[in-house]
Amino acid sequence: MPGVTIKGLTKRYGDVAAVEGLDLQVKPGELVSLLGPSGCGKTTTLRLVAGFLKPEAGEIWVGDRCLSSPITVVPPERRRMAMIFQSYALWPHMTVAGNIAYGLRFKKELSKADREKRVKEILRIVQLELSESRYPGELSGGQQQRVAVARALVVEPEILLLDEPLSNLDANLREEMRFEIRRLHEAFGITTLYVTHDQAEAMVISDRIAVLRGGRAVQMGTAEDLFQRPRSRFVAEFIGKTNLVDGIATEPGVVTRGGVRLRVASADLTVGAPVALSIRPHMIELVADHQTGTVSARGDNLLRGTVQRASYLGDAVDCQIQVEGSDVILRVAAPPGLRFRQGETVSLAVAPSACIPLVESAV
Ligand code: ATP
């Protein structure tokens, strides 16, 4: 099972660089999501990998085969890849079994019996045995999705490419299908590139996630890496909710903004340098008792503030706190049992390990 290596890939449309100097490595058998906002170049990257587009610069390798470069592009049907589109692209006049068998049309070496056996086997895996004679128009969105997945898997591709395959499903089904796609990936272990703009989907499905911005991969890592160790404000804000506090390093492990002094999760800061901190709302503890000092008994940063707003959300209370002696406003996800009134004074405890200095503080 080969991996995919993308080096310096560039594709322009007139003045717009849809993909610009993209570097990316997908290990054999790994599922990597391309995640980013609309227009960041996800679909263009996938189409370049599929061979539908020719790059202006850079190369795409699968194992030891160079499939794309500015000089040569191996055509899609010779890439040993399968792609699943947002629209599923099923044939409406063919049954489920017919649609899946259609994927095998180029496999001339297979006998009729072998084809039928493969189709039956894949129908079982995607749990559609009972629907094999139905037409796409008689299936639910989730079932159509399964047919599209089955049609891609039946050809036993080396590489699987998926372009927002869940975006046409309703919210509940979408969530269920995330687990299904992950289950199928674990069963088949095919090297996969998965395009989505939905961070929760990427976090559930992927081994690793590449966050794209302006046609480049700005950070790549596991869901946990990206959530806990974002390098830039873009990644910190794109992966989950966060508070960004812009300050100055006043000591190697301390960032100050106005009257707020925070000990942080690093002791390597350059004194005098501007530093942006990311603090997740659920990492801030609200304490109703008015405490004194700037450090709690267990070593947390202690701040005081005024509740500007508290919204009950069922599983948490989303609070906005104006921090005393500064212009810092922090969002806090408090446990649902805690009730605060607007205007109430509270203490906030924030562990230094929850104050993450962004390495690329400016972006
Ligand atoms: P979305 O999530 O909205 O699908 P994306 O991240 O997949 O976005 P792309 O579709 O790859 O983004 O587009 C990247 C950039 O290239 C955008 O600015 C887009 O407008 C531009 N672009 C894409 N395809 C073309 C095209 N055929 N002609 C001109 N510009 C294009």
Residues whose N, C-alpha, C, O or C-beta is under 5 A from the ligand:
A	BS01	ATP	Y13 V16 A18 P37 S38 G39 C40 G41 K42 T43 T44 T45 H197
